[in-house]
Amino acid sequence: MSIHAQENQSYFLHTIEKGQSLYSISSMYGVSQSDIIQLNPGCEEKIYAGQTIKIPQKKTAQKDETFHTIQAGETLYKLTTMYHISAKAICEANPGLSAENFRIGQVIRIPSEDEGEQEEGRKGKVEENKATSAIQAPVKPRCKDMHKVKRRETIFSVSREYGITEQELIDANPELKQGMKKGQFLCIPYPVAKTVVPEENKNIIPPTDKELFQANKEKPERISTIKAAILLPFIQDKRMVEYYEGFLMAVDSLKRTGISIDLYAYNCGEDKASLNSILAKDEMKKMNIIFGPSQSQHTKTLAEFAKKHDIRMIIPFSSKEDEVFNNPFIYQINTPQSYLYSEVYEHFTRQFPDANVIILEAANTDKDKIEFIKGLKQELKNKGIPVKTLQETATAEMLKNALRNDKENIFIPTSDSDVTLIKIIPQLTLVKRENPEIPFHLFGYPKWQTYTKNHLDSFFELDTYFYSSFYTNNLLPAAINFIKAYHKWYSKDMVINYPQYGMLGFDTGFFFLKGLSKYGSELEKNLSNMDLTPIQTGFKFQRVNNWGGFINKKVFFVHFTKDYELVKLDFE
């Protein structure tokens, strides 16, 4: 498909990646699932990684933008000439784009006008033309363009962007002698060098992708004192207090190593006015990072604020909002389920390549588990792993008949409830004791770690596995030390739940504050270099697309062995 075709057709192409669902794809592009299904009949039944589907183009143009699928032979330079837009504008619209991942099949956002801010610039021009400027001597014509100053921009970077000298920029804007301020409009004088070389000029060698990306690379910025804000409903939810208590312990640990941190904590109630009053405070615009919210009704407002002011936003808790798909500043700790499930399937087939899987249908199954089991069955089918289905009320004899002597037998219920475990454990235990020579396991869900007090012995006897992104063995030294320190600090123990919020607060606080202190503005490029061992929370961040934020794809298995050992399996 040529660029001409992309511009004129009503759709562009998207190649499905591991973990993506119709929901996540529709959220990513701002279209409905029905719109996608209409262009791709049958995709509501089955989609798979590597599949290419059509996405309606016109329906995505909600923000005066175009989506472009990179074709063979295309370079960043070529796109600048095709769309008459600067490389800087493309890079800013796609923070996750680089010379390394600029490849065939990648979808990128193309802002309709250079830097996506020409409309604001035009408004500035109109206002300027209504009155004679008392600062700037008139030129003929006055300005070729108007530029709105963004955070961290300098006289040098702006002049370089428009192909003029620093002195030319200052001459056109004498107020710059007193300094440059974010939000300030600058007159870009004539003449100005072209941001791209005309395609017809064959004598000039076009720049490479590497050169263009390097030219638009932001200068690394160190942070001497990290300004961090926490916005949580402390009064309404005691778990949030525990999260904050763990967070304070992380701040204390980092300060002892010489890291400077200014921490701002705000009680954020359920009503919108509560959040707005916090965001109206002057100090909020100066934050380097924000942790929160816990209430879904606040996510969109806080995400928009963070994006407007270039502030990283960490969502530590479960979130059903989809802001992460279109906001590059968001880190979502609790991952959208489709992404997490795909990791589980991969680890499962790696751990049990020669399995015989028996699904135990529970009387009550929630929507998430239905999706999990459906996807698992498809993955097992693709790998040639046999699957049987029985009811949770199956007798010991029925369970025994489903076993195979030549394979590793895995029982998986379709519910994570304690009620389901109470129903299936006695029969499975009976089969295990009567057939000790036949290998089999019970496999389940993160929530099971909250039931260990009631089922610990059974978990060991049934050689049980469960998957999770959150887990800690309280017998490990790091956990022991933290639990002791927490009790010493607050004269109480943490509430037993999943996850433990005190540990979650410590892990998230330590990871991101340590990262900012070490890498500053380069944090996103060094996430994989964060050599930390969290107490409870696993971290493995991946950007959801070139213009969106990060999701946490860390998954490990916890194994209660028949030898009464507890093993955490990390597949990295």
Buried (B, 14 or more C-beta within 10 A) or exposed (E): EEBEEBBEBEBBBBBBBBBBBBBBBBBBBBBEBEBBBEBBEEBEEEBEEEBEBBBBBEBBEEEEBBBBBBBEEBBBBBBBBBBEBBBBBBBBBBBBBBBEEBEEEBBBBBBBBBBBBBEBBEEBBEEBEEEEEEEBEEEEEBBBBBBBBBEEBEBEBBBBBBEBEBEBBBBBBEEBEEEBEEEBBBBBBBEBEEBBBEEEEEEEEBBEBEBBBEEBEEEEEEBEEBBBBBBBBBEEBEBBBBBBBBBBBBBEBBEEEEBEBBBBBBBBBEEEEBBEEBBEEEEBBEBBBBBBBBBEEBBEBBBEBBBEBBBBBBBBBEBEBBBBBBBBBBBBBBBBBBBBBBBBBBBBBEBBEEBBBBBBBBEEBEEBBEBBBEBBBEBBEEEEBEBBBBEBEBEBEBBBEBBBEEBBBBBBBBBBBBEBBEBBBEBBBBBBEEBEEBBBBBBBBBBBBBBBEEBBEBBBBBBBBBBBBBBBBEEBEBBEEBBEBBEEBBEEEBEEEBBBBBBBBBBBBBBBBBBBBBBBBBBBEEBEEBEEEBBBBBBBBBBBBBBBBBBBBBBBBBBBBBEEEBEBBEEE
